[in-house]
Amino acid sequence: MNVNDIVYLKSEKEKLMITWIVGVTKDPKIPFDVDEIMKKNPTYQSGDIAIKYDKDKKATIPVKCLIEDLNNLIPATNQGLSVGNVVKHKLTDKEMTITWIIGQINESSSPMDFNKMSKVQGFEDGDIVCGFFDKTEYKTEIIKKGEVEKIFE
């Protein structure tokens, strides 16, 4: 995957264009270190992909959550959850892509501890953060792991 490539969130058909790859892309015309700024966010890591969609909207998504061809999705072979899996909410049938698993990812240079914040809100290790599109808005939501079933690796 490279800057300006078209990719898809594994659970969606919305086209996304890569604009930056954290820790990889360098631009000498920018007078500050974009990577350092992005790594201060508790959910960004080296290799994450900044994308744009719907003309001028932007988001940053883990590379494991993106795919170049939706026809290459691999059906679920077990119910073990990991970043990049596509899950379906048991109640709403909404398909979403896992972008974070509480308690599994601890590397971040951010002063904010996302895992601790989630636990204060009543979530626990193994619960998941999912990304999805609501019409043309990219959104994320924390969900209890028991509320979803994995449909694609």
Stockholm file with secondary structure:
# STOCKHOLM 1.0

chainA/1-153         MNVNDIVYLKSEKEKLMITWIVGVTKDPKIPFDVDEIMKKNPTYQSGDIAIKYDKDKKATIPVKCLIEDLNNLIPATNQGLSVGNVVKHKLTDKEMTITWIIGQINESSSPMDFNKMSKVQGFEDGDIVCGFFDKTEYKTEIIKKGEVEKIFE
#=GR chainA/1-153 SS CCTTCEEEETTCCCEEEEEEETTTCCCTTSSSCHHHHHHTSTTCCTTCEEEEETTTEEEEECGGGEESCGGGCCBCSSSCCCTTCEEEETTTCCEEEEEEETTTCCCCCCSSCHHHHHHHTTCCTTCEEEEEEETTEEEEEEECGGGEEEEEC
#=GC SS_cons         CCTTCEEEETTCCCEEEEEEETTTCCCTTSSSCHHHHHHTSTTCCTTCEEEEETTTEEEEECGGGEESCGGGCCBCSSSCCCTTCEEEETTTCCEEEEEEETTTCCCCCCSSCHHHHHHHTTCCTTCEEEEEEETTEEEEEEECGGGEEEEEC
//
